[in-house]
Amino acid sequence: MTRRLEQSASADRRTSPDRRQGVAAGILILAVGLSVRFPITSVSPLLGDIGDAYALSPGGLAVLSAIPVLLFGLASPLAPLLVARLGLTRALTVLLAVLAIATLLRPLAPPLLFAGTVLVGAAIALLGILAPQIIRHALPHRGGFWTGVYTTSFGVSAAAGAALSVPVLHLLGERVAPALMTWAIPLLVALGLAIGFGPRLAAAGPVVSRAAADRRASVFRAHGIWSVTGFFGSQALIYFSLTAWLPTIAADRGMPPAQAGLLLAWMSVAGLPASLLAPTLAARPRLRSGLIVGVAILSAIGLAGLAFGPLPLAPVMVAVLGIAQSAAFGLGIALIVFTAPSAAETASFSAVSQGIGYAFAAAGPLLLGLLSQAGLEWSAILALLILAAACELVFGVTASRASARG
């Protein structure tokens, strides 16, 4: 009896650090997820005000909208190097600090607006690359659930930025710069959480070894890498195109600007249940292909309804798109977690799939802005996005099969 009690106490001592790491990982996943969408979605409803305040042309606003997504692609390859140099927890802390400082300083002048947006995009990209590694290392037994928690927090962050940006502007006397700077406050809170809980995660996020760094090139030949990348890029192109231009599309079709801005928040809110449910269900390999087919079909229906349906039906179609896009993003992250060759290579696999996927997606906001400026109707522009939904379906089913064999 005494020996059993001693063994039980020993087991408790062994599992206690794992439990603390799990708690720290969960808190950091939420802190990161809640921090990496509102710096973007808080800008979209204010594009017209930003153009007036900083004397930007429509082309300049299109470039400003495209910068974050472009940086998602350009900065992503740096993630494995950053982890190798700083370790996972220090890398997270540094990136949250950069994101907070850039958000605080970018509204001070037009050059800083663009330079700060570059830093915002780079920091968000790298945080997004490292999040799957946290899940794979510290929360592997409930990877689907925590991927869902992570992607749900994205939706909350996106909805908060879209819904509150205009009220914050009104609250601050229509002053654009203070309204944009206000969004640094929650980022400083996230930074404090990283500083407080990051050390507990240290054992869960080992520094990438030299051998692992030497194998990084082999990730380009990893099973399923290109199908996962194609799926991630297709869903990201649709999402960021809508994030940048949905309020403008609705306003140009005759919806009052205040209601048009709320559509973006509604898209995020409508997708919250799907962002949690889809990755959780995707933990079962036999369900992945069906989920992906359903998500792609919903994307096509929502885009077609927004393009050709009557304006009063727009909130319904936006809700359909919210469900589809939130689920698709969650499935994209889940495919990375479940298809990566090993826990040690998750950051590299994530960097390739998200980096190249985001680089492809960066063309969406810029292309839509340029086509609109050239006089093309929004219905025709949105029809082009339906092709991206078809690509999402093909790449997604292929990636699902690869993840099931991985």
N, C-alpha and C positions, 0 to 999 in steps of 0.2 A: 504493500500500500504506500509506504513511504517513497519507494522507488518510483511509483507511478506519479505521485505528487511532484517529485523532483523533475521527472521527465516533462510533465505538463508545464511546470514553471519555466523550464528551459525552453520549451516550444513557444511559450508566451513571450519570452525575452527575444527569441529569434524573430517572431512575427511582428513585434512592436515597431521596429524600425521600418518594416515594409508598410505597416499601417500608416505610420507618419508620412512616409514618402507618398503613399496613395492620397492622403488628405492634401498634402502640399501640391501634388500633381493636379488634383481636381480644382483647387483654388486657382492655380496658375493657368489651367486650361480656360476657366471662366474669365480670368483677368485678361488673357490674350484675346479670347473670342469677343468679349465686350468692347475691346479697344480698336478693332481693326476694320470697322465699317463706317462708323459715324464720321471719321475725318474725311470720308469721301461723300457719303450721302447728305451730310450737312451742307455741302457746297452746291449740289445740283439744284435745289429749289431757289438758290440765290444767284444763279448764273447771270440773270439780267441785272440785278443790283451790283454784282461784282463787275460786270462789264461797264456800268455807268461810273462806279466808284474809282476804277483803275483805268478807265478809258481804253478798254480792250475791244477789239473788233470781233465780229462773229467767228472769224478764223482763229483769233487768239483764244477765245473761249473754248473752241473745239480742241485746240492743242492742250489747254489747261485740263480739260476733261479726260484727254487721252493719256496724259503724263502718268498718273498712278498705275494704270494697267500696263503701260509700256515698261515702267520700272519693275513691275511684278515679274516681267520676263527677264529684264536685264540684270536685276540684282539677285535673282534666285540662285545662280551657280555659286554665289559667295557663301551660302549658308553652311555647307560642310566645312569650308575653310574657317569660318568664324567659330564653329563649334570646336574644331581641332585646336584653334589658338586660345580660346577663352573658356571652353567648357560650356555645356548647355545652359546652366543657370546664369552664369555671368553674361553669356550672349543674350539671353532673354532680357536681363536687366538693362544692358547697354542699349538694346533696340527700343525698349519702352522709353528710356530716357531720351533717345534721339527723336522718337515720335512725338513726345510731349513738347520738347524744345522747338522742334520744327513747326508744330501746330501753333505754338505761342508766338513765334516770330514771323511766320510767313505773311500775315496781313499787314505788316508795317510799311511795305513799299512794293510797287509792282515787280522789281527784280526779285525781291524776297518771296513774292507770291509764287513765282515759278520755281525758284531754287528750293523753297521750303516744300513745295509740292513734290519735287524730286525726292527729297529726303523722306517725306511722308510715305510715298510710294515704295521706296526701297525698304524702309523699316517694316511696313506692313507685309511686304513680300517675304522678308526673311523670317518674321514672326510666324507667318503662315506655313513656311517650310518646316520650322522646328516643332510646331504643335503636334504633327503626327508622330514625331520621334518621342515626345513626352508620353503619348498614349501607348506607343509600342513598347517603351521601356518600363514605365511605371504602372500602367493599367492594362496589361495585355489580356487578362482574362475577361475583361468587359470592354473590349475595344470597340464593338459596335455601339454600345450604350454611350460611352464617353465621346466617341466621334459625333453621336447625335447631340449630346450636350454642347459640344464645341460648336457645331454648325447652328444649333438653336440660338446660342449666344450671339452668333453672327447676325441672325435675323433680328434679335432684340436691338443690337447695336445699329443696324441699318435703319430700323423703324424709328428709333429715337432720333437719329440724325435727321432723317427726312421730315419727321413730324414736328420737331421742336425748333428747327433752324429759323423758320419764319417768325414764330412767336418770340424767340430770343431776339431776333432783329428788331421787332416792334418794341420789345421791352427795353432795349438799349437805344431807343430814339432813332431808329433807322440807320444807325451807324454800322457799316459793314465790318470794319476792322475789329472793333470790340466784340461783335457778334461771332466772328470767326475765332477770335482768341479765347472765347469762353470755353471752347471745346477742349482746351488743354487741361482743364480742371479734373475731369474724370480720368484723363491719362496720367496725371500725377498720382491719383489714388491707385491706379493699376501699378505704377512704378513702386509705390510704397509696399504693395502686396508682394511684388517680385523681390524686393529687398528683404522683406520679412520672412517669406516662405521659401525663397530660392535655395538657401543653404540646406534645407531638409530634403530637397530633391537631388542634391549633388550626387548621391550614390546611384540614383536612377538614370542619370544622364552622363555616362562616361565620355571622356574626351576621345575623339576618334583617333585610333592608333595610326602609326605610320603605314602599317600594312593595309589597314582599311583605306587610307588615303590613296595608296598605290593602286588599290582595286577599283577606285572610283570610275575610271574609264570603262571598266567592264559593265557598269550599270547600263550603258547604252545598248548592251546586248542582253540585258536581263529579260527574262520571260515576261511578256505582257507590257513592257514599258511603253511601246508606241501606241498600243490601243488605249491604255490608260491615259496617256498624254493627249490623244485625239479626243477622247470623251471629255477630259477636263477642259481642254481648249474650246470645244464646241459649246459646252454649257456656260463657260466664262464669257465667251463672246456675246451670247444672248443676254446674260445677266448685266454685264457692264454697259452694253448698248442701251438697255432699258433704264439702268441706273442713271446714265448721263442724260437721256433725252425723253424719258417718259413724261415728266411734267410739261415739257415743251410740246410734245406730240399732242397731249390732251388739250393744252391751251390753244394750240393752232387749230384744233378741231372745234373750238368754241366753248370749252369748259372754263369757268372762272379760274384765275391763277391760283387762288387759295385752295380750291378743290383739287386742281391739277397737282399741286405740290403734295397734297395728302394722299394722292394715289400711290406715290412711291412708298410712303409709310404703310399704306394698306397692303401693298404687295408683300412687304416684309412680314407684317402681322399675320396675314392669311397663310403664309408659308411656315409659321412657327411649328405647328404640330408635325408637318411633314418633315421638317429639318431634324426633328428628334426621332420620328418613327422610321423613316427610310433607312438611315444607317444602322439602327438597331435590328431591323428585319434583315438587312444585308449581311449580318453576321451569319445567316444561314445561306450557304452557297446556292442551294436549289431555288431560292427566291430572287436572286440578284437579276437574272436576265428579265424576268417578268416585271420587276420594278423598273428597270431601265426602259423597257418598251413602253410601259405606261407613262413614265415621265416624259419621254420624247413626244408621245402622242398628245399629252396635255399641253406641252409647249407649243406644238403646231396649232392646236385648237385655240389657245389663248392669243397667239400672234395673229391668226386669221381673224378672230373676233375683234381684236383691237384695230386691225387694219380696215376691215370691211363691214363690221357690224355697226349698228346705230350707237350714237354717243351715250344714251342712257344705259346701254349694256356694258359700257367700259369698266365700271367697278367689278362686275362679275368676271369679265375677261382678265382683269388685272389680278383678281383673286386666284383664278385658274393658273395664271403665270406665276404667281407667288408660290403656290403649292408645287408647281413643276420645277421652278428654279431652286427653291430651298431643298427639295428632295434631290435634285440633280447635283447640287454642290455637296450635300452630305454623302451621296453615293460616290462622288469623285474622291473625297477624302478617304472614305471607307475602302475604295479600291486600292488606293495607295497603301493604306495600312495592311490590307490583306494580301496584296500582290508583291510587296517588296521582298526581296530574297531573304533578308534577315533583319533583326533589330538593328544591328550595327550599320546596315546599308540603307536604313529607312530615310535618313536625311538626304543621301545622294539620290535615291529613287524619287523622293519627293521634290528635290530641287530640279531634276530633269523634267518630270511630268508637269509640275506646276510652272516651272520657268518657261519651257517651250510653249505650254498651253496658254499662259498669260501673254506671252509675246504675240501669239496668234490672235488672242482676244483683244489686244490693244488696238487692232485695226478696226474693231467694231465702232466704238464711240467716234473715232476720227472719221471713218468712212460715212457714218450716218450724218454727221455734221456737215461734211463736204457735199454729200448728195443733196441734203436739204438746202444748203446755200446755193447749189446749182439749179434749184427750182424743181427737183423731183418731189412728187407727192409722197406723203408719209405712208400711204397705203402701199405704194410700190416698194418703198424702202423696207417696210416691215415684212413684205413678202419675201425679200431676200433672206431675212432671218429664219424663215421657215426651212430654207435649205440647210442652215446650221443645225436645226432640230433633226433633220434627216441624218446629218453626219453624226450627231449625238447618239442616235439610235444604233447606227452601224458600228461605230467605235465602241459604244457601251456594251453591246452584246458580246463583241469579241473580247473586250477586257474582262467581262464577267466570266467567260469561259476560261480565260487565262488565270484569273484569281482562284477559280475552283480547282485548277490543276496545280497551283503554286503550293 
